[in-house]
Amino acid sequence: MTSHQGAAQVTRTGPRLTGPIPAHLTLAGGAHPASREVPGIHGAEGVHEAEGVHGAEGVPGTRRILIVDDEPNIRSFIGRALSAAGYLTGFAGSGADGLRHALDEHYDLVILDLVMPDMDGCSVLDQLLRARPDQTVMVLSCVADVATKVDCLERGARDYLTKPFSLAELLVRIRVRLREDAHLRGESREGAGEIIRAGNLTLDVARLVADIGHGPVPLTRLEFLLLRELAEHFGQSVSKGRLLASVWGYDFDPGSNVVDVCVRRLRSKLGFSLIKTVRGEGYQLADG
C-alpha cells in the first residue's frame, strides 16, 4: 500500500499491520476499588512461599510473572494479588537468584527491585536484557528520583513504579505491558514479509532490521518502534511527546531524555543525516 503525506511517500509491501503501537498508558488515581497504598507490607507472615512458580498451574495461556525483591512481605503481597488475578508467579529474594530464574525459565514479565544486598537491580537489568533483549521488565523500587527512572528506561526497562505503590495501579500497569507485548507478538506474526519504505530507508518488520542502502542493520525493539513511527509520518516532524507515548507508552514527559538517547543510537547505527532535529518541534526522517 502507498500513502501520501504531501510530497512524502511511504511504501508498504506484505501484510498490513493494524492497531496502535503500543497502547498509551493512562492511569486514573483511585479508579479501582481495590486501590490501596503500600507504605511497607505487613501481616503476610505465615503465607507459604517458595522459590519457583505458584498459582494457576495448568491454565492454558496463563502469563508468568517473576517477582524479584529482597523483602519477603512484599513478594508475598504482590504474589497473592497476582495469583488471585490468574497469573503464575515466580519468586526470587536476591538479584542473583532473580537473574538465574529469568534466564533459566520463561517469564512474560519480570518485576524487579533495584536495592538488593547482593546485586543491584541495574546490574540484573543489564545482564538480563543483554541475554534476552525482548524480556519485559518493570522496575518497582523505593528510589524515586527522576535520574534513576530515566536511567532504567534508557537501559531498557519497560516501566518504572515507585514504592509506596497502589496495588490497583500495579495491576493495571502489568495488564497494559502484557497487552502491548501480545500486540507486538501478533504484529510479528502478521507482519511476516512486510517491508516499509520511506525515502532511502527500508524497514523489515519481521526481522527488526533497517537498511539505508548499505546493508541490513539490526535494531532493538525500541529503536525499531521509534524509527517506524518516524517512517509512518515521513515528511512530517514528530514531537518528542508523541514518540514517548507511542514507543514507551507514556502520555507525559517525566523529565526524560530517553527519546534523545534512542535517536542518538539510531544515528550512530544508520548515519547522523537520517534523522533531522526540527527545533521546537521534534524529529523528522530525512527525505534522502
N, C-alpha and C positions, 0 to 999 in steps of 0.2 A: 504494500500500500504506500502511496505517496501523499504526504501532507504538505501544504504550502503555508508559510507564515511570511507574507511579504515576498521578498526575493529569495528567502531562505528555503531550503528543501531538505526534508528528511525522508529517506527511503528505507522501507522495511521489506524484508523477504522472509518467507517462512510463516509459521502460525502467528496469529495476532494475540498479544497478551491483553488481558483485561484486568480491571481493578486497580486501585491506588497502591502505591508502594512507598513506604509502608503506611499503615493507618496512623493518624495523628494520635498522640497520647493526650487526652483531655480528661482531667480528674476534677470532680466536684467535691469539695470537702464536706463531710458529713452526709453524703448522699446515700449511704448504706447503713441500715440499722445495726449491722454488726460492728460498725466502726468503734474502735477503742484505742486509746493512747497507751503505749507500752513504754513507760519510763525505765523499765527493768523488770524482767519476768520473775514472778514468784508463784509459789503454790503448785509447781509442777513436779515436786518431789514424789517419788513412787511410781511415776509413769515409766513403764518398761521401754527402754530404748537400747538398741544395739547398733553397732556399725553395720552398714548394708542397707537393703531396701525393705521397706514396710509399706503396708497399705493394701490397695485393692488388687492383689495379685490375680492374674488370670483374666482381668477385664480387658477385652480387645481394645487396642488403641489408647490405653491409658498412658498419659505422659509421665515421664520420670524426672524428678527434681532432686538434686543433691544440695543439701544444706551444710555449708562449711562454716562453723562458728565454734570458738572455744568455750562458749557459755552453754552448759548443758540445759539450763532452763529455757534459754532462747531457742535452742534446737528443738526441744520438746514442744514448746508453744507453737512454733511455726509448723513443725511436723504434724501435730494433731490437726491444725487448721487445714493443711494441705491434704491430709488423708481424708478428712471429712468432706473436702471438695472433690474427692475422687482421684487425686494424684497418687502415684507411687513415690515414696520419699526415701532418700538415702541420707545418711548422716556421716559427718567427719568432724572430729573435735580438734583438728590441727591442720595447718596449712599443708604439711607433707602428706598426711592421710587424705586430705581433700584432693590434692593433685593426683595421688595414686588412684583413688576411686574414679576420678573424672577421666583418667587416661585408660584405665583397665576396663571400664564399663561404658555403656552409652547412657547419657542423660540429655534430656531435651533442654534443661535449664540448670545452671549452677548458681545458687545464691551464696555469695562469698563475703565473709567479713574481712576487713583489712588488718585489724590489730590482733595478731595472734602471737603467742610467745616463741614458737619455734621457727616460723617462716611467715613473713608479712604477706598480706594479700596481694600486693602489687607484683611480687615475685611469682606467686601462684598464677596470677592472671597472665603474666608474660609467658611463662613456661607452658601453660595450658593452651593459649592461643597460638603459640609458635608450633605446637604439635597438632592442634586442631583449630585452624583459623575460623571455622564456621560455628564453633561452640558458642552458644548464647550464655552470657554471664551477666548477672545482676549483682552489683555491689550493694551490700547492706551494712552500713558502718556508722559508728558514732562520730566519725570525722566528718565535720560539716562544712569545712571551708571550701570556697569555690575553686581554689587552685587544685585541690585534691580531686574534686569532682571532674574538672576539666582534664586532669592528667589521666584519670581512669578511663574516661570516654575516649581520649586520644589513643590509649593503649588498646582499645577495642571492646571495652565493656559496653553492653547494650543499654544499661540503665543504672541509676545510682539513687538509692533511697537511704535517708539518714535515720538513725535512732535518736530519740524515740519515734516510733512509727505507728501509723494507723493500720490495723490488720486489714480493714476493707480496702485501703489504698494498695497495700502489698498484693492482695489477691487480684485486684483489677490490673495492676501493672503486669503481673505474671500472665494473666489471660491475654493482655494486649501483646506481650512479647511472643507468646506461643502462637497466637493467631498470625502475627507478622511472619513468623518462621514458616508456618504451614502455607501461607500465601506465597512466600518466596520459593518453597519447595515445589508448590504447584506450578509456579511460573517456570521453574527449571524444566519440569516435565513438558508443559505446554509449549515452551519456547525452544524445544529442541530443534535446531536448524534455523532459528530466527536470527537474522542479521539486521542490524540497524546501521544505516549510513547517513552521516551528516557532514557535509563538506569533505575534507580529507580523512575523516575519522570513520572507522568501521568497528562496530561492537558485535562480538559474538555472545549472544545471551546465554547459551547453554554452557559455554566454556569459560565465561567471565574473562575474556581477553579483549584487548584493544589493539588496533593496527592503524597507523597513520601513513603507511606506505613503506615502513622499514621492517616489517615482520611482526608477528603477534607478540604482545606484551601481557603477561598475566597480571590481573588486578585482584585486590582484596574485594570482599563483598561491598564494603562501604565506598571504596574508590569507584567500583563499577556503578553503584547506585547514583553517586554524585555525578559521574560523567554521563550517565544515561539521562539524568534529569536535565543537564545542560543540552544534550543532544535533542531531547524532546522539545526544547524551546530554542532550537537553532535559529540564530538571527536576532534573538532577544536576550536582554540581560536578566539574570535570575538573582533575586535578593538572597543574602545570607540567611535571613529568617526563613524563607521558603525552603532553601536547601537543608537547613537544620531540621525543619519539620518533616520534609519528605524523606530524608535519609536516616536521621537519628530518631525521629518520632517525637520531637519536642515542638510545642507550639509557642515556646517562649525562648528567649536567649538568656541562659544562666551565666552571663559574663564569659561565654565560651568562645574559644578560637579554634574549635575542632574543624570548622569548615575551612578556615585558612590553612590549617595543618594538612588536611586532606588534599586541598588544591596544590600545595607545595609538593606533596608526594607525587601527585599526578604529573605535575610539570617536570619533576626530576626523572620520571619514567618515560614521558612521552614528548618532552620538549617544552620550554618555557612559553613559546608562542602559541601553544594550543589553546590555552585558557586566558582570556583577557580580563583584567580588572577594570570594571566600569566604576569610576569614582562616584561615591554616593549612592550607587545602585546595587552593585554586587558583582557577579561574574558572568561571562559570556563565552561561548565556544567560538573560536576564531573561524572566519569564513574560509580560510585556506592559506 
